[in-house]
Amino acid sequence: MTATIEKPRLEALYADKVQANILKEFNLGNVSLAPRLVKITVNVSVGRFLDNQKLKPEIKETVLSTLTKISGQKPIMLLAKKSVANFKVREGAPSAFMVTMRGEKMWHFLDRMISLAIPRIKDFRGLKDTSFDKAGNYSFGVNEQAIWPEINMAEVNFQHGMNFNLVFENSTPEMSKAVLAQLGMPFVREEE
C-alpha cells in the first residue's frame, strides 16, 4: 500500500494556480519559462560581536540555536575572506552564519515566514517591493529573532537580526513580485 505524500501548502498553491496566472499575465508560452523559487538563504552577521577576533561561545550558541530552530537544519559558519582594518576584521575570523534551504524545507519555511513570522514584526506596514535585483531575487532583513514562534526569548541572551534571500530562476523583478504577492507575501500597499 503506497501512501500519498502531500505537497507543502505553498508549493501546491504555486503549482495549481500561481504558475498558470503568471504564464497568462506575462504571456509566457511554456511552463518551463515561468519563474520558479529555487532556494531561500538565511544569513546572520556576527562580525560586530567579535572580541579580539574570536566569537564568544554564548553568541555562537545563540545564533546556531536560532537558525537551527527556524530552518530545521544546521547552519554553516562563514569566515572573513580578507582583512579590513576599518572594521577590525582579520582574514579567517568568523563573520556570519548561513542556512540554505531548497525543495520541501524551503516551501515549509516560506509558509511559516509569510503566515507566522512576518505578521509578528513590530509596527509592520508591509515589506518594501523595491528590494528585487535584476534577476528577480528578493532580499529583506528583520531586526530581531523574536518574530519566530520557535524562539523562546527567555532562553536567548541577546537579540540579533537576520537577512533573507529568495532566489528565483527564469525571472524578472516584476515576475518575482507577482509570484510572491500571489503566494501571500505582504508587500507595502500603494496608497490610492
RAJOVEN-V846476 format. One record per backbone hydrogen bond with DSSP energy under -0.5 kcal/mol. CO is the residue of the C=O (numbers start at 1). NH is the residue of the N-H. If there is no record, write none. Layout:
[[CO | NH] [CO | NH]]
This chain:
[[4 | 6] [8 | 12] [9 | 13] [10 | 14] [11 | 15] [12 | 16] [13 | 17] [13 | 18] [14 | 19] [17 | 21] [18 | 22] [19 | 23] [20 | 24] [21 | 25] [22 | 26] [23 | 28] [24 | 27] [30 | 33] [31 | 34] [36 | 169] [38 | 103] [39 | 167] [40 | 101] [41 | 165] [42 | 99] [43 | 163] [44 | 97] [46 | 49] [47 | 50] [49 | 56] [50 | 52] [51 | 54] [54 | 51] [54 | 56] [56 | 60] [57 | 61] [58 | 62] [59 | 63] [60 | 64] [61 | 65] [62 | 66] [63 | 67] [64 | 68] [65 | 69] [66 | 70] [67 | 71] [68 | 72] [76 | 98] [78 | 95] [78 | 96] [80 | 92] [84 | 87] [84 | 89] [85 | 88] [89 | 84] [90 | 93] [93 | 80] [95 | 46] [95 | 47] [96 | 78] [97 | 44] [98 | 76] [99 | 42] [101 | 40] [102 | 105] [102 | 106] [103 | 107] [104 | 108] [105 | 109] [106 | 110] [107 | 111] [108 | 112] [109 | 113] [110 | 114] [111 | 115] [112 | 116] [112 | 117] [113 | 118] [117 | 120] [118 | 121] [121 | 124] [127 | 188] [131 | 139] [133 | 136] [137 | 133] [138 | 166] [140 | 164] [142 | 162] [144 | 147] [145 | 148] [148 | 151] [150 | 152] [151 | 153] [152 | 155] [162 | 142] [163 | 43] [164 | 140] [165 | 41] [165 | 167] [166 | 138] [167 | 38] [167 | 39] [169 | 36] [172 | 176] [173 | 177] [174 | 178] [175 | 179] [176 | 180] [177 | 181] [178 | 182] [179 | 183] [180 | 184] [180 | 185] [181 | 184] [185 | 187] [186 | 127]]
